[in-house]
Amino acid sequence: MARRESRPARPVDDVRSDARERALILLYEAETKGIAPSEVLAAQIAAPDQLTRVLVEGVQTHQAQLDEAIAAHAKGWTLARMPAIDRIVLRVAAFELLGRRDVPVAVVLDEAVELAKRFSTDDSGRFVNGVLAALVPVLRAA
């Protein structure tokens, strides 16, 4: 019998980072197709992991509240004027601030900034960080 090499377990933070990235991609797909995020989730061949599902469903359920808070704290920017990726990253992070109190604020901000830097414009990391910093006292106090 051939010996199977074991792979080291992935750190929990990597698994969560991957889930956030998948949520971003699924929410982006929903927005660009003009369909509900739940439809995108249902259409997946392989079921998304639990955290991805929680993030996508949480953004869908609370989108009006999240958009209102983001729009109120994105000085000089309307939601429609923001790059789509920035808008979606902000929604995911805002949902985590609002609905996932077990996740430290620093982790939420860092993960969002990294996603914005990877997938959006050169200035997106700073923009996302600024908006989220303004949202922390509002959404964590809610």
C-alpha positions as CSV (number, residue, x, y, z in Angstrom):
1,M,0.0,0.0,0.0
2,A,1.4,3.4,-1.0
3,R,2.1,5.8,1.8
4,R,0.0,8.9,1.7
5,E,1.7,12.1,2.5
6,S,-0.2,14.3,4.9
7,R,-0.6,17.9,4.1
8,P,-0.4,20.4,6.9
9,A,-3.8,21.8,7.9
10,R,-4.5,25.2,6.6
11,P,-4.6,28.0,9.2
12,V,-8.2,29.0,10.1
13,D,-7.5,32.5,8.9
14,D,-6.7,31.2,5.4
15,V,-10.0,29.3,5.3
16,R,-11.9,32.4,6.4
17,S,-10.0,34.6,3.9
18,D,-10.9,32.1,1.1
19,A,-14.6,32.2,2.2
20,R,-14.6,36.0,2.1
21,E,-13.1,35.9,-1.4
22,R,-15.7,33.4,-2.6
23,A,-18.5,35.5,-1.1
24,L,-17.1,38.5,-2.9
25,I,-17.1,36.6,-6.2
26,L,-20.6,35.2,-5.7
27,L,-22.0,38.6,-4.8
28,Y,-20.2,40.2,-7.7
29,E,-21.8,37.6,-10.0
30,A,-25.2,38.3,-8.6
31,E,-24.8,42.0,-9.1
32,T,-23.5,41.9,-12.6
33,K,-26.3,39.4,-13.6
34,G,-28.9,41.4,-11.8
35,I,-30.1,38.4,-9.8
36,A,-30.5,37.6,-6.1
37,P,-27.4,36.3,-4.4
38,S,-29.4,33.3,-3.2
39,E,-29.9,32.3,-6.9
40,V,-26.2,32.4,-7.4
41,L,-25.7,30.2,-4.3
42,A,-28.3,27.8,-5.5
43,A,-26.7,27.5,-8.9
44,Q,-23.3,26.4,-7.6
45,I,-22.3,22.9,-8.6
46,A,-20.4,22.4,-5.4
47,A,-22.1,23.8,-2.3
48,P,-20.2,26.8,-0.9
49,D,-18.8,26.4,2.6
50,Q,-20.7,27.6,5.6
51,L,-18.9,30.9,6.1
52,T,-19.3,31.8,2.4
53,R,-23.0,31.0,2.7
54,V,-23.4,33.1,5.9
55,L,-21.7,36.1,4.3
56,V,-23.6,36.0,1.0
57,E,-27.0,35.5,2.8
58,G,-26.2,38.1,5.4
59,V,-25.4,40.7,2.8
60,Q,-28.6,39.8,0.9
61,T,-30.7,40.0,4.0
62,H,-29.2,43.2,5.3
63,Q,-28.3,44.9,2.0
64,A,-30.6,47.9,2.4
65,Q,-29.3,48.7,5.9
66,L,-25.7,48.1,4.9
67,D,-26.1,50.3,1.8
68,E,-27.6,53.1,3.8
69,A,-24.8,53.0,6.3
70,I,-22.1,52.8,3.6
71,A,-23.6,55.7,1.7
72,A,-23.9,57.8,4.8
73,H,-20.2,57.4,5.6
74,A,-18.6,57.4,2.1
75,K,-18.0,61.1,1.9
76,G,-18.3,62.4,-1.6
77,W,-19.3,59.0,-3.1
78,T,-22.6,57.5,-4.0
79,L,-23.0,53.7,-4.1
80,A,-23.6,53.9,-7.8
81,R,-20.4,55.8,-8.4
82,M,-18.2,53.3,-6.4
83,P,-16.4,50.6,-8.3
84,A,-18.5,47.4,-8.0
85,I,-15.8,45.5,-6.2
86,D,-15.4,48.2,-3.6
87,R,-19.1,48.4,-3.0
88,I,-19.3,44.6,-2.5
89,V,-16.2,44.5,-0.3
90,L,-17.8,47.2,1.9
91,R,-21.1,45.3,2.1
92,V,-19.3,42.1,3.2
93,A,-17.2,43.8,5.8
94,A,-20.1,45.9,7.0
95,F,-22.2,42.8,7.4
96,E,-19.3,41.2,9.4
97,L,-19.2,44.3,11.6
98,L,-23.0,44.2,12.1
99,G,-23.7,40.5,12.3
100,R,-20.5,38.7,13.3
101,R,-19.4,40.2,16.5
102,D,-17.1,37.2,17.2
103,V,-14.8,38.6,14.5
104,P,-12.4,41.3,15.7
105,V,-12.8,44.7,14.1
106,A,-9.1,44.6,13.0
107,V,-9.6,41.4,11.2
108,V,-12.7,42.6,9.3
109,L,-10.9,45.8,8.2
110,D,-7.6,44.0,7.3
111,E,-9.4,41.4,5.2
112,A,-11.6,44.0,3.4
113,V,-8.6,46.2,2.6
114,E,-6.7,43.1,1.3
115,L,-9.6,42.1,-1.0
116,A,-9.9,45.7,-2.3
117,K,-6.2,45.9,-3.0
118,R,-6.2,42.5,-4.8
119,F,-9.4,42.9,-6.9
120,S,-10.0,46.6,-7.4
121,T,-8.2,49.9,-8.1
122,D,-4.9,51.2,-6.6
123,D,-6.8,53.5,-4.3
124,S,-9.4,51.0,-3.2
125,G,-7.6,49.8,-0.1
126,R,-7.4,53.3,1.4
127,F,-11.0,54.1,0.4
128,V,-12.4,50.8,1.9
129,N,-10.3,51.3,5.1
130,G,-11.6,54.9,5.5
131,V,-15.3,54.0,5.0
132,L,-15.1,51.0,7.3
133,A,-13.3,52.9,10.0
134,A,-16.2,55.4,10.0
135,L,-18.7,52.5,10.1
136,V,-17.2,50.7,13.1
137,P,-18.8,52.8,15.8
138,V,-22.1,52.7,14.0
139,L,-22.4,49.0,13.1
140,R,-20.7,47.6,16.2
141,A,-22.9,49.7,18.5
142,A,-26.1,48.6,16.7
